Amino acid sequence: MKKHPTPILLLLCTILLIGGTAVAYCNTRSFGFEPDAKWITYNDGGFTVYDFRVEYRQLAEGWQSFSNFFPKKSQTCFYDKMEF
């Protein structure tokens, strides 16, 4: 049986895309007169990836609003109404 190369190809493309954006980011930041360009920085309030700032408070609020779409309790079968 022939193996499908799709998962390996997707992983390889993802690695190349992340590597390419990291190199492009460092090159543009260093040419923009910032010699110490950092990819990822973090502190008590949040973290920064490239130039995008993410605060922990925003992540908590986003997770809370996302979790509201799912039921708190769910049952797949009502055992009290089943008869044998």
N, CA, C and O atoms as a GROMACS GRO file, in nm:
protein
  336
    1MET      N    1   0.084  -0.118   0.000
    1MET     CA    2   0.000   0.000   0.000
    1MET      C    3   0.089   0.124   0.000
    1MET      O    4   0.184   0.133   0.078
    2LYS      N    5   0.059   0.218  -0.085
    2LYS     CA    6   0.140   0.338  -0.100
    2LYS      C    7   0.106   0.439   0.009
    2LYS      O    8  -0.011   0.466   0.038
    3LYS      N    9   0.210   0.494   0.069
    3LYS     CA   10   0.190   0.596   0.171
    3LYS      C   11   0.162   0.730   0.104
    3LYS      O   12   0.218   0.762   0.000
    4HIS      N   13   0.074   0.806   0.166
    4HIS     CA   14   0.040   0.938   0.113
    4HIS      C   15   0.137   1.042   0.170
    4HIS      O   16   0.156   1.048   0.291
    5PRO      N   17   0.197   1.123   0.085
    5PRO     CA   18   0.296   1.220   0.133
    5PRO      C   19   0.234   1.351   0.184
    5PRO      O   20   0.307   1.445   0.215
    6THR      N   21   0.103   1.359   0.194
    6THR     CA   22   0.039   1.486   0.229
    6THR      C   23   0.078   1.537   0.369
    6THR      O   24   0.114   1.654   0.380
    7PRO      N   25   0.073   1.456   0.476
    7PRO     CA   26   0.112   1.511   0.608
    7PRO      C   27   0.257   1.557   0.613
    7PRO      O   28   0.287   1.661   0.671
    8ILE      N   29   0.346   1.481   0.552
    8ILE     CA   30   0.487   1.521   0.551
    8ILE      C   31   0.505   1.649   0.471
    8ILE      O   32   0.582   1.736   0.510
    9LEU      N   33   0.437   1.660   0.360
    9LEU     CA   34   0.446   1.778   0.276
    9LEU      C   35   0.392   1.902   0.350
    9LEU      O   36   0.451   2.009   0.342
   10LEU      N   37   0.280   1.886   0.420
   10LEU     CA   38   0.225   1.998   0.497
   10LEU      C   39   0.320   2.042   0.609
   10LEU      O   40   0.336   2.161   0.633
   11LEU      N   41   0.381   1.946   0.677
   11LEU     CA   42   0.476   1.979   0.782
   11LEU      C   43   0.597   2.051   0.726
   11LEU      O   44   0.643   2.151   0.783
   12LEU      N   45   0.649   2.003   0.616
   12LEU     CA   46   0.764   2.066   0.553
   12LEU      C   47   0.732   2.208   0.506
   12LEU      O   48   0.812   2.299   0.525
   13CYS      N   49   0.616   2.226   0.445
   13CYS     CA   50   0.575   2.359   0.399
   13CYS      C   51   0.556   2.455   0.517
   13CYS      O   52   0.591   2.573   0.507
   14THR      N   53   0.501   2.406   0.627
   14THR     CA   54   0.483   2.489   0.746
   14THR      C   55   0.616   2.533   0.802
   14THR      O   56   0.633   2.650   0.839
   15ILE      N   57   0.710   2.442   0.810
   15ILE     CA   58   0.843   2.476   0.861
   15ILE      C   59   0.911   2.578   0.771
   15ILE      O   60   0.972   2.674   0.819
   16LEU      N   61   0.902   2.559   0.640
   16LEU     CA   62   0.962   2.654   0.547
   16LEU      C   63   0.896   2.791   0.554
   16LEU      O   64   0.964   2.893   0.544
   17LEU      N   65   0.765   2.795   0.571
   17LEU     CA   66   0.694   2.922   0.580
   17LEU      C   67   0.733   2.998   0.707
   17LEU      O   68   0.758   3.118   0.702
   18ILE      N   69   0.739   2.928   0.819
   18ILE     CA   70   0.779   2.994   0.944
   18ILE      C   71   0.923   3.040   0.936
   18ILE      O   72   0.956   3.151   0.980
   19GLY      N   73   1.010   2.958   0.882
   19GLY     CA   74   1.150   2.998   0.867
   19GLY      C   75   1.166   3.117   0.774
   19GLY      O   76   1.245   3.207   0.803
   20GLY      N   77   1.093   3.118   0.665
   20GLY     CA   78   1.101   3.230   0.571
   20GLY      C   79   1.051   3.360   0.631
   20GLY      O   80   1.112   3.465   0.610
   21THR      N   81   0.941   3.355   0.704
   21THR     CA   82   0.891   3.478   0.767
   21THR      C   83   0.985   3.526   0.876
   21THR      O   84   1.000   3.646   0.896
   22ALA      N   85   1.048   3.434   0.948
   22ALA     CA   86   1.144   3.475   1.052
   22ALA      C   87   1.265   3.544   0.992
   22ALA      O   88   1.311   3.645   1.043
   23VAL      N   89   1.316   3.489   0.883
   23VAL     CA   90   1.431   3.552   0.816
   23VAL      C   91   1.393   3.688   0.759
   23VAL      O   92   1.468   3.784   0.772
   24ALA      N   93   1.277   3.696   0.697
   24ALA     CA   94   1.233   3.824   0.641
   24ALA      C   95   1.211   3.927   0.750
   24ALA      O   96   1.244   4.044   0.732
   25TYR      N   97   1.156   3.885   0.864
   25TYR     CA   98   1.135   3.978   0.975
   25TYR      C   99   1.267   4.032   1.027
   25TYR      O  100   1.282   4.153   1.047
   26CYS      N  101   1.363   3.943   1.050
   26CYS     CA  102   1.492   3.988   1.102
   26CYS      C  103   1.565   4.079   1.004
   26CYS      O  104   1.628   4.176   1.045
   27ASN      N  105   1.555   4.048   0.877
   27ASN     CA  106   1.621   4.134   0.778
   27ASN      C  107   1.558   4.272   0.772
   27ASN      O  108   1.630   4.372   0.769
   28THR      N  109   1.426   4.281   0.772
   28THR     CA  110   1.363   4.413   0.764
   28THR      C  111   1.382   4.492   0.893
   28THR      O  112   1.397   4.614   0.887
   29ARG      N  113   1.382   4.426   1.007
   29ARG     CA  114   1.404   4.498   1.133
   29ARG      C  115   1.548   4.546   1.144
   29ARG      O  116   1.573   4.656   1.191
   30SER      N  117   1.643   4.465   1.100
   30SER     CA  118   1.783   4.508   1.111
   30SER      C  119   1.814   4.619   1.011
   30SER      O  120   1.897   4.705   1.041
   31PHE      N  121   1.751   4.620   0.894
   31PHE     CA  122   1.770   4.729   0.800
   31PHE      C  123   1.696   4.854   0.844
   31PHE      O  124   1.727   4.964   0.798
   32GLY      N  125   1.599   4.839   0.931
   32GLY     CA  126   1.525   4.953   0.984
   32GLY      C  127   1.591   5.014   1.106
   32GLY      O  128   1.525   5.080   1.186
   33PHE      N  129   1.721   4.994   1.121
   33PHE     CA  130   1.803   5.051   1.227
   33PHE      C  131   1.764   5.002   1.366
   33PHE      O  132   1.776   5.075   1.464
   34GLU      N  133   1.720   4.879   1.373
   34GLU     CA  134   1.702   4.815   1.502
   34GLU      C  135   1.790   4.690   1.501
   34GLU      O  136   1.748   4.585   1.452
   35PRO      N  137   1.911   4.701   1.553
   35PRO     CA  138   2.006   4.590   1.537
   35PRO      C  139   1.970   4.465   1.617
   35PRO      O  140   2.013   4.356   1.582
   36ASP      N  141   1.892   4.479   1.722
   36ASP     CA  142   1.860   4.364   1.807
   36ASP      C  143   1.713   4.326   1.789
   36ASP      O  144   1.633   4.343   1.881
   37ALA      N  145   1.678   4.276   1.673
   37ALA     CA  146   1.540   4.236   1.645
   37ALA      C  147   1.511   4.103   1.715
   37ALA      O  148   1.586   4.006   1.699
   38LYS      N  149   1.403   4.100   1.792
   38LYS     CA  150   1.366   3.978   1.865
   38LYS      C  151   1.241   3.919   1.804
   38LYS      O  152   1.148   3.992   1.768
   39TRP      N  153   1.238   3.788   1.793
   39TRP     CA  154   1.122   3.719   1.737
   39TRP      C  155   1.011   3.708   1.840
   39TRP      O  156   0.896   3.740   1.813
   40ILE      N  157   1.048   3.664   1.960
   40ILE     CA  158   0.949   3.642   2.066
   40ILE      C  159   1.001   3.705   2.194
   40ILE      O  160   1.113   3.676   2.237
   41THR      N  161   0.921   3.790   2.256
   41THR     CA  162   0.952   3.845   2.387
   41THR      C  163   0.829   3.828   2.476
   41THR      O  164   0.716   3.821   2.427
   42TYR      N  165   0.852   3.821   2.606
   42TYR     CA  166   0.740   3.806   2.698
   42TYR      C  167   0.770   3.878   2.829
   42TYR      O  168   0.885   3.901   2.864
   43ASN      N  169   0.664   3.913   2.899
   43ASN     CA  170   0.673   3.973   3.032
   43ASN      C  171   0.549   3.932   3.112
   43ASN      O  172   0.476   3.842   3.070
   44ASP      N  173   0.524   3.997   3.224
   44ASP     CA  174   0.412   3.959   3.310
   44ASP      C  175   0.276   3.984   3.245
   44ASP      O  176   0.180   3.912   3.274
   45GLY      N  177   0.265   4.084   3.160
   45GLY     CA  178   0.138   4.120   3.101
   45GLY      C  179   0.100   4.045   2.976
   45GLY      O  180  -0.018   4.036   2.942
   46GLY      N  181   0.199   3.990   2.904
   46GLY     CA  182   0.170   3.921   2.780
   46GLY      C  183   0.298   3.888   2.706
   46GLY      O  184   0.406   3.886   2.764
   47PHE      N  185   0.284   3.862   2.577
   47PHE     CA  186   0.400   3.829   2.496
   47PHE      C  187   0.386   3.894   2.359
   47PHE      O  188   0.277   3.934   2.318
   48THR      N  189   0.499   3.904   2.289
   48THR     CA  190   0.504   3.964   2.157
   48THR      C  191   0.569   3.865   2.061
   48THR      O  192   0.679   3.816   2.087
   49VAL      N  193   0.501   3.836   1.951
   49VAL     CA  194   0.556   3.753   1.845
   49VAL      C  195   0.572   3.843   1.724
   49VAL      O  196   0.475   3.900   1.674
   50TYR      N  197   0.697   3.854   1.677
   50TYR     CA  198   0.734   3.953   1.577
   50TYR      C  199   0.692   4.090   1.630
   50TYR      O  200   0.752   4.137   1.727
   51ASP      N  201   0.594   4.156   1.572
   51ASP     CA  202   0.550   4.285   1.624
   51ASP      C  203   0.406   4.281   1.674
   51ASP      O  204   0.346   4.385   1.698
   52PHE      N  205   0.351   4.163   1.690
   52PHE     CA  206   0.213   4.148   1.737
   52PHE      C  207   0.212   4.124   1.887
   52PHE      O  208   0.270   4.028   1.936
   53ARG      N  209   0.145   4.213   1.959
   53ARG     CA  210   0.138   4.205   2.105
   53ARG      C  211   0.012   4.131   2.147
   53ARG      O  212  -0.097   4.165   2.102
   54VAL      N  213   0.026   4.030   2.232
   54VAL     CA  214  -0.087   3.954   2.285
   54VAL      C  215  -0.080   3.962   2.437
   54VAL      O  216   0.021   3.926   2.497
   55GLU      N  217  -0.188   4.009   2.497
   55GLU     CA  218  -0.192   4.019   2.642
   55GLU      C  219  -0.268   3.900   2.699
   55GLU      O  220  -0.363   3.851   2.639
   56TYR      N  221  -0.225   3.855   2.816
   56TYR     CA  222  -0.288   3.740   2.879
   56TYR      C  223  -0.434   3.767   2.911
   56TYR      O  224  -0.517   3.676   2.906
   57ARG      N  225  -0.466   3.890   2.945
   57ARG     CA  226  -0.604   3.927   2.975
   57ARG      C  227  -0.692   3.908   2.851
   57ARG      O  228  -0.804   3.858   2.862
   58GLN      N  229  -0.642   3.947   2.735
   58GLN     CA  230  -0.717   3.928   2.610
   58GLN      C  231  -0.736   3.781   2.577
   58GLN      O  232  -0.841   3.741   2.528
   59LEU      N  233  -0.634   3.700   2.605
   59LEU     CA  234  -0.648   3.557   2.581
   59LEU      C  235  -0.754   3.496   2.673
   59LEU      O  236  -0.832   3.411   2.630
   60ALA      N  237  -0.757   3.539   2.799
   60ALA     CA  238  -0.856   3.487   2.892
   60ALA      C  239  -0.997   3.528   2.850
   60ALA      O  240  -1.089   3.446   2.856
   61GLU      N  241  -1.014   3.652   2.808
   61GLU     CA  242  -1.146   3.698   2.763
   61GLU      C  243  -1.189   3.625   2.636
   61GLU      O  244  -1.305   3.588   2.622
   62GLY      N  245  -1.097   3.604   2.545
   62GLY     CA  246  -1.128   3.532   2.422
   62GLY      C  247  -1.164   3.387   2.449
   62GLY      O  248  -1.257   3.334   2.388
   63TRP      N  249  -1.093   3.323   2.540
   63TRP     CA  250  -1.125   3.184   2.575
   63TRP      C  251  -1.261   3.175   2.642
   63TRP      O  252  -1.337   3.082   2.618
   64GLN      N  253  -1.291   3.273   2.728
   64GLN     CA  254  -1.421   3.273   2.797
   64GLN      C  255  -1.535   3.289   2.696
   64GLN      O  256  -1.635   3.218   2.706
   65SER      N  257  -1.522   3.378   2.601
   65SER     CA  258  -1.627   3.396   2.502
   65SER      C  259  -1.635   3.276   2.407
   65SER      O  260  -1.744   3.242   2.360
   66PHE      N  261  -1.523   3.212   2.379
   66PHE     CA  262  -1.522   3.093   2.294
   66PHE      C  263  -1.588   2.975   2.365
   66PHE      O  264  -1.658   2.896   2.302
   67SER      N  265  -1.565   2.962   2.494
   67SER     CA  266  -1.621   2.849   2.568
   67SER      C  267  -1.771   2.863   2.589
   67SER      O  268  -1.836   2.765   2.624
   68ASN      N  269  -1.827   2.981   2.568
   68ASN     CA  270  -1.972   2.999   2.581
   68ASN      C  271  -2.049   2.930   2.469
   68ASN      O  272  -2.169   2.908   2.481
   69PHE      N  273  -1.982   2.895   2.361
   69PHE     CA  274  -2.048   2.826   2.251
   69PHE      C  275  -2.073   2.678   2.280
   69PHE      O  276  -2.152   2.614   2.212
   70PHE      N  277  -2.006   2.625   2.381
   70PHE     CA  278  -2.018   2.483   2.414
   70PHE      C  279  -2.101   2.466   2.540
   70PHE      O  280  -2.091   2.548   2.632
   71PRO      N  281  -2.183   2.362   2.546
   71PRO     CA  282  -2.266   2.342   2.665
   71PRO      C  283  -2.180   2.304   2.786
   71PRO      O  284  -2.077   2.238   2.775
   72LYS      N  285  -2.227   2.348   2.902
   72LYS     CA  286  -2.155   2.317   3.026
   72LYS      C  287  -2.175   2.171   3.064
   72LYS      O  288  -2.082   2.104   3.108
   73LYS      N  289  -2.298   2.123   3.049
   73LYS     CA  290  -2.329   1.984   3.077
   73LYS      C  291  -2.397   1.925   2.954
   73LYS      O  292  -2.479   1.990   2.890
   74SER      N  293  -2.362   1.804   2.923
   74SER     CA  294  -2.428   1.740   2.810
   74SER      C  295  -2.450   1.593   2.844
   74SER      O  296  -2.369   1.530   2.912
   75GLN      N  297  -2.560   1.540   2.794
   75GLN     CA  298  -2.591   1.400   2.813
   75GLN      C  299  -2.622   1.340   2.677
   75GLN      O  300  -2.688   1.403   2.594
   76THR      N  301  -2.577   1.222   2.657
   76THR     CA  302  -2.605   1.156   2.530
   76THR      C  303  -2.719   1.056   2.543
   76THR      O  304  -2.780   1.017   2.443
   77CYS      N  305  -2.748   1.015   2.665
   77CYS     CA  306  -2.853   0.916   2.684
   77CYS      C  307  -2.919   0.941   2.820
   77CYS      O  308  -2.851   0.963   2.920
   78PHE      N  309  -3.049   0.938   2.821
   78PHE     CA  310  -3.122   0.958   2.946
   78PHE      C  311  -3.151   0.820   3.008
   78PHE      O  312  -3.242   0.750   2.964
   79TYR      N  313  -3.074   0.784   3.106
   79TYR     CA  314  -3.088   0.650   3.164
   79TYR      C  315  -3.214   0.634   3.247
   79TYR      O  316  -3.264   0.522   3.260
   80ASP      N  317  -3.266   0.741   3.303
   80ASP     CA  318  -3.383   0.727   3.387
   80ASP      C  319  -3.509   0.698   3.306
   80ASP      O  320  -3.607   0.651   3.364
   81LYS      N  321  -3.510   0.724   3.176
   81LYS     CA  322  -3.628   0.701   3.094
   81LYS      C  323  -3.616   0.575   3.009
   81LYS      O  324  -3.705   0.546   2.928
   82MET      N  325  -3.511   0.501   3.027
   82MET     CA  326  -3.493   0.379   2.948
   82MET      C  327  -3.563   0.262   3.015
   82MET      O  328  -3.560   0.247   3.137
   83GLU      N  329  -3.624   0.182   2.935
   83GLU     CA  330  -3.692   0.062   2.987
   83GLU      C  331  -3.633  -0.060   2.918
   83GLU      O  332  -3.606  -0.059   2.798
   84PHE      N  333  -3.613  -0.166   2.997
   84PHE     CA  334  -3.558  -0.290   2.943
   84PHE      C  335  -3.661  -0.397   2.942
   84PHE      O  336  -3.633  -0.509   2.899
   0.00000   0.00000   0.00000
